[in-house]
Amino acid sequence: MKGADIFRFACIVLLWLAACYFVVASQPFSLRVAFVIIASGIIVFVPIYKKYRKKNDRSKGSI
């Protein structure tokens, strides 16, 4: 990953952590809140993981 990609990923992580904090701070922690946090993490980070994995596979495959 290049520097810009790392910065972009760090910004997304910080924004996601801030959103999780607001969800947890606004209501008592329960199974529903845990599900929301886990589901949002999957929705946010799986596409990013796939994108960088595909980009990394292409760079390794080229000669």
DRENMAR-219300 format. One line per field, with one value per residue: x, y, z of N, C-alpha, C in turn; residue in one letter. Coordinates in steps of 0.05 Angstrom, whole numbers, plus 5000, padded with zeros to 4 digits. Layout:
BEGIN
n_east <- [X, ...]
n_north <- [Y, ...]
n_up <- [Z, ...]
ca_east <- [X, ...]
ca_north <- [Y, ...]
ca_up <- [Z, ...]
c_east <- [X, ...]
c_north <- [Y, ...]
c_up <- [Z, ...]
aa <- [a, ...]
This chain:
BEGIN
n_east <- [5017, 5009, 5028, 4984, 4941, 4945, 4935, 4882, 4856, 4865, 4836, 4784, 4780, 4783, 4737, 4698, 4707, 4693, 4638, 4621, 4632, 4594, 4547, 4550, 4554, 4505, 4466, 4451, 4497, 4483, 4463, 4441, 4466, 4519, 4513, 4501, 4549, 4586, 4562, 4565, 4620, 4633, 4607, 4635, 4691, 4701, 4693, 4736, 4780, 4776, 4785, 4839, 4865, 4855, 4882, 4934, 4943, 4943, 4990, 5029, 5024, 5040, 5095]
n_north <- [4976, 5044, 5109, 5145, 5110, 5086, 5129, 5142, 5094, 5097, 5142, 5124, 5083, 5113, 5145, 5105, 5084, 5129, 5132, 5084, 5095, 5136, 5107, 5070, 5105, 5131, 5096, 5042, 4987, 4930, 4866, 4878, 4927, 4909, 4875, 4913, 4942, 4902, 4886, 4934, 4940, 4896, 4912, 4958, 4944, 4896, 4904, 4940, 4909, 4870, 4901, 4920, 4871, 4850, 4887, 4879, 4826, 4832, 4862, 4827, 4786, 4805, 4808]
n_up <- [5000, 4985, 5011, 5008, 5006, 5056, 5089, 5074, 5089, 5144, 5158, 5147, 5185, 5232, 5228, 5229, 5280, 5311, 5298, 5320, 5374, 5384, 5377, 5419, 5463, 5463, 5479, 5524, 5527, 5491, 5464, 5414, 5401, 5398, 5354, 5314, 5312, 5296, 5246, 5218, 5215, 5182, 5135, 5123, 5122, 5093, 5035, 5028, 5042, 5002, 4957, 4963, 4966, 4916, 4885, 4903, 4888, 4832, 4825, 4841, 4804, 4755, 4709]
ca_east <- [5000, 5023, 5022, 4957, 4923, 4946, 4921, 4854, 4847, 4866, 4813, 4759, 4779, 4777, 4709, 4682, 4709, 4677, 4610, 4616, 4631, 4569, 4526, 4553, 4549, 4478, 4448, 4466, 4509, 4467, 4469, 4434, 4488, 4542, 4507, 4503, 4577, 4598, 4552, 4576, 4648, 4634, 4599, 4656, 4718, 4704, 4699, 4763, 4798, 4775, 4798, 4868, 4874, 4855, 4904, 4959, 4946, 4951, 5017, 5047, 5022, 5054, 5124]
ca_north <- [5000, 5069, 5128, 5156, 5089, 5082, 5152, 5138, 5073, 5106, 5160, 5108, 5070, 5133, 5153, 5082, 5083, 5151, 5125, 5063, 5108, 5150, 5087, 5059, 5126, 5141, 5077, 5021, 4966, 4906, 4849, 4893, 4946, 4893, 4866, 4936, 4948, 4881, 4887, 4958, 4934, 4879, 4928, 4978, 4935, 4874, 4915, 4952, 4886, 4858, 4920, 4920, 4844, 4847, 4905, 4866, 4802, 4840, 4871, 4804, 4769, 4817, 4803]
ca_up <- [5000, 4985, 5033, 5006, 5013, 5085, 5101, 5068, 5106, 5172, 5161, 5148, 5211, 5253, 5226, 5238, 5309, 5322, 5296, 5341, 5400, 5386, 5381, 5446, 5483, 5462, 5491, 5539, 5510, 5491, 5441, 5390, 5396, 5389, 5327, 5296, 5308, 5279, 5219, 5204, 5209, 5159, 5112, 5116, 5118, 5073, 5008, 5027, 5041, 4975, 4938, 4966, 4960, 4886, 4875, 4911, 4871, 4805, 4824, 4844, 4781, 4731, 4708]
c_east <- [5018, 5014, 4994, 4936, 4922, 4931, 4891, 4842, 4846, 4842, 4787, 4757, 4772, 4748, 4691, 4683, 4693, 4647, 4603, 4615, 4604, 4546, 4526, 4546, 4520, 4458, 4464, 4475, 4492, 4476, 4462, 4455, 4512, 4538, 4510, 4532, 4591, 4588, 4563, 4606, 4651, 4627, 4620, 4682, 4721, 4708, 4727, 4784, 4799, 4789, 4828, 4880, 4876, 4878, 4931, 4964, 4954, 4980, 5037, 5047, 5036, 5084, 5138]
c_north <- [5025, 5087, 5139, 5135, 5084, 5105, 5150, 5117, 5081, 5126, 5145, 5094, 5089, 5141, 5130, 5080, 5105, 5144, 5103, 5076, 5122, 5130, 5077, 5080, 5135, 5122, 5056, 4999, 4941, 4889, 4862, 4913, 4932, 4884, 4889, 4943, 4927, 4882, 4912, 4954, 4916, 4895, 4947, 4965, 4912, 4885, 4927, 4930, 4874, 4875, 4918, 4892, 4840, 4863, 4892, 4841, 4810, 4848, 4848, 4787, 4780, 4813, 4827]
c_up <- [5000, 5008, 5032, 5013, 5043, 5099, 5097, 5086, 5135, 5177, 5163, 5174, 5233, 5252, 5235, 5269, 5323, 5320, 5316, 5368, 5404, 5390, 5409, 5468, 5484, 5475, 5506, 5520, 5513, 5467, 5415, 5382, 5386, 5360, 5307, 5291, 5291, 5251, 5204, 5198, 5185, 5134, 5103, 5107, 5098, 5045, 5006, 5026, 5014, 4954, 4939, 4961, 4930, 4875, 4880, 4894, 4843, 4804, 4827, 4819, 4756, 4733, 4696]
aa <- [m, k, g, a, d, i, f, r, f, a, c, i, v, l, l, w, l, a, a, c, y, f, v, v, a, s, q, p, f, s, l, r, v, a, f, v, i, i, a, s, g, i, i, v, f, v, p, i, y, k, k, y, r, k, k, n, d, r, s, k, g, s, i]
